[in-house]
Amino acid sequence: MILTSKTAIVTGSTSGIGLAYARAFAKEGANVVINGFGKPEDIEKERAGIETDFGVKAAYSPADLTKPGEIEGLIRLGEDTFGSVDVLVNNAGVQFVSPIEDFPPEKWEQIIALNLSSAFYTMRYAIPGMKARGWGRIINTASAHSLVASPFKSAYVSAKHGIAGLTKTAALELATHGITVNCISPGYVWTPLVEAQIPDTMKARGMTKEQVMNDVLLAAQPTKQFVTVEQVAALAVFLCSDGASQITGANIPMDGGWTAQ
Ligand code: NAD
C-alpha cells in the first residue's frame, strides 16, 4: 500500500470518476475526504462503505466549489481531521452544450468557476502544507477537451484547456518541493452520467442503444470502447507512486486514441 498514513482530498467524488479515485486511494491506505452533491443517505453510504471496505477513515465535505469562500473549509477539513492533505485531486466538473451566441452567461460563469477556478483555490490552500512536508501529489481531471475542441462546448473546452495550463504552471513552481502536478485527460468514460444520456439520444435520433454508443458517443474514440472509472483511478494511483516522481507538468490522455487523430 503506497498511501498509508496519507490523506487524499478528491473534489466531486460522490459519483463517477471522483468516487473511483477516492476508493482507489483508500485501497492504498489513505484516509480520504469526499466532496460533492447528492442525496445525504447515498453520500453517507459511500462514505461509510469506504471505511468498512478499506479500513481507513473517510470524511465528507458538502462544499460548493463554485464558491471560493467554501473551498478553504474543504482543505481545512482534511488538515484538521487527518493532520495533512498529501494528495489533492481536482475532479469536480459539469458540462453544458450550446452555441456561443445562445450560451447562458451564468452557465459560462459556473463552468469556469467549477471546472477551472476551484482548482486554483484548492491548490492555493493545500500547497503550503505540502511544501512544509516536502511531499505532495496534485492531480487534475482534465479531458480530451483540454487538447482538442468540439463545437458547442465553449465553456468546458476553455476551462479544460485552462486547467492544463494551470497544471504546467504549478508543476514548475513546485518542482523542487517534492510535489508533482499532472492532469489526466480521459475521453468518454462509462459513468452513470454518460449511461443516462443513452435513452434520450435513442429516442431523439431513432437509433438502437448500440448505434448511440458506437456512432454517437464513441465516434471520436478509435478503440470503440469506453474508458472505465477504475482505469482512470489506476493511473492516479500510479501518479502517487515513487515510480512517477519525475512525471510532473504532464497532461496524460486516456482516451482510446481520440487525441492521436
Ligand atoms: P459526475 O457527474 O459523475 O461527477 C461530478 C461530481 O462533481 C459529482 O460528485 C458532483 O456532485 C460534483 N459536483 C458538481 N457540482 C459541484 C459543485 N458545485 N461543488 C462540488 N462538487 C460538485 O461526472 P464524471 O463523469 O465522474 O466527471 C468527473 C470529472 O471528469 C469532471 O471534471 C469531468 O469534466 C471529467 N471528465 C469526464 C468524462 C466522462 O466521459 N465522464 C470525460 C472526460 C473528463
Boltz pocket constraint, residues with backbone or C-beta under 6 A from the ligand:
constraints:
  - pocket:
      binder: B
      contacts: [[A, 11], [A, 12], [A, 13], [A, 14], [A, 15], [A, 16], [A, 17], [A, 18], [A, 35], [A, 36], [A, 37], [A, 38], [A, 62], [A, 63], [A, 64], [A, 65], [A, 66], [A, 90], [A, 91], [A, 92], [A, 93], [A, 94], [A, 114], [A, 115], [A, 141], [A, 142], [A, 143], [A, 144], [A, 185], [A, 186], [A, 187], [A, 188], [A, 189], [A, 190], [A, 191], [A, 192], [A, 193], [A, 194]]
      max_distance: 6.0
